[in-house]
């Protein structure tokens, strides 16, 4: 059910914010097992990767997963600008 996926993503993000890496990964693993490739899971995974300093992983998840699922368009509707996730990833990569 979509609500279970949303709940698992929220749990994963909360655990990540608290520094509970194993619990965050377990929640993501459970979500992936229920619905592999779900863009909400990919987005949560990318956000967690980004906030834990795994910038290349976050960027890879975004480029190969979320962006592809959204038809290759950015959140800006395909106008060519960077979405907020890409800006965050670029900022973290630059040490911001």
N, C-alpha and C positions, 0 to 999 in steps of 0.2 A: 504494500500500500504506500502511496506517496507520503502519507503522514509518518509512517515508520522511517522512511528515508530522511525526511526533514528532521525528525527527532534524533536519529543517529548522527546526522551531520551536526546538529546543535550540541549534542553530547560530546562529540569529537572536538569541536571548537572550544567548548567550555573546558574540557580536560587539557587541551593544549595551552589555553590561557593560564591555567593553574600550574603548568609545568609537568603535567602527568602524561608524559610521552607514550608510555605503553598503553594506557587506557584510551588515549586519543586514537592511536593506531588500531586498537582492537575495535573501537566503534566504527572507524573507517572500513576496516576489513569486513565487518558484519554488513555494512551498507553495500560495499562492492559485491559481496556474495549474493545479496538480494537483487541487485540491479546494476550489473557491470556497465560502465559507460554512461550512467546517469549523469547529466551535466551538473546537477546540484552536488553530487558526491565529488565530482572532479573539481568543482569550484571550492568546496570545503577543503579538499586535499591541497589544492594550490594555495589557499589562504593560510592553512596550517604550515605548509612548507615555507611559505614566505615569512611568517612570523617566527619561525624557528631557525631562520637564517639559511634555509636551503633554497637560495634564489634560483640556481639553474634548474632544480627540480620543479619549482613553482612555474617557471617560465615554460618548461617542457610540457607540463600538464596543461597549462593554458593553451599553448600553441597546438598541441596534438589532440587535445580532448575537447575542452570547452569551445574554443573558437571554431573547430571543425563542426561540432554539433550545431552551432549557431549559424552554419552555412558559410563559414569563413569570414563573417562580418564581425567587426568590433561592436561593442555596445552602443557606439555612436550611430548605428544604423547603416554602416558601410560607407560613411562619408570620408573615411580616410584618416580620421583623428585617432588618438590613443584613448582607450577606455581607462577607467580609473584603476583597474587591476594591472594593466600594462604600465601605467604611470608609476604605481607602487612598486612593481617589479623592477623597473628601470631605476627608480630612486634608491631602492635597497642595493641594487647591483653597484650603484655609484657611491654607496656608503652614506646615503642620506638617512 
